[in-house]
Amino acid sequence: MKKKKNRLTIGQILLMLIIFGVTLTMIIPLLNILAISLSGPSASIHMTGLDILPKDFTLDNYRVVFSNPNIFTSLINSIFIAVVGVAINITLTTIAAYVLVQPQLVLKKAIMVFLIVMMLFDPGLVPEYLVVQKIGLMGSRWSVILVDAVNVFYLIIMMRYFQGVPQSVLEAARIDGAGHMTILFRVVAPLQKAGIATISMFYAVMRWNEYIKAGIYISTPSKTTLQVILRQFVVENDTASLVGAGNLMNYNDLARMDYTAIRYATIIVAILPILLLYPIVLKYYAKDVMQGSVKE
């Protein structure tokens, strides 16, 4: 007998059209920014918000961006803060989540209530600023890294992932003589790669987009982040520092440049690294990491 083909219902078709339309509202602006950043000045000034293909293709806008010494140093600073910060975030979050899901933990409810209260009633920037100043981290990249070492909301999400590990797996590890650190890093973490990758992605986006605290705690241009420079160029419209003192282009060529296209090139440079992380995270969702681990 021939199997009946599944036909899409009207509701499913409408849902697909809605999702497609919402997707276009996010993709078209990005493609438009990319197209304008890759277009020559004579063409980019006439491009509308619906143009998604470059006109008079050129890389001059990116030459201007990367010839700015502040762009390169701030990019390195952002990468350092993101990589080191996420490593500290995910290490502390996984350890704390593992401890908090233990049923025999003393004062577990009191600890959870304290964490939730701290999440809901954030003391704000003023006490945090005084602490950073008191311990001597002002002007250092570590001021941005250490103040957000653990996010309570992400910690709770990680706890929910860890609670999904079957107790029989943990009991089997304990019978074999495994300690808590062995169980965490050799049993729980490998089984919950998808959860750890998800939280790591959340932390990476948070770290990469940080500009408020970086703008407050770091005043030295050589130590600030790319997002602070991006805000200076895009929001404050600082065209004087946008072209950079060390620019390789001559004055006449710079005078003909479209500064909107240069700002768009700066935006692409700022968002491209974080976009490259998504395929790495998505691959963990293609596998059933729990399959075959244990039979209940």
Summary of the structure (lengths in Angstrom):
residues: 296
radius of gyration: 24.5
end to end distance: 36.2
largest distance: 77.5
contacts: 816
relative contact order: 0.14
helix: 68%
strand: 1%
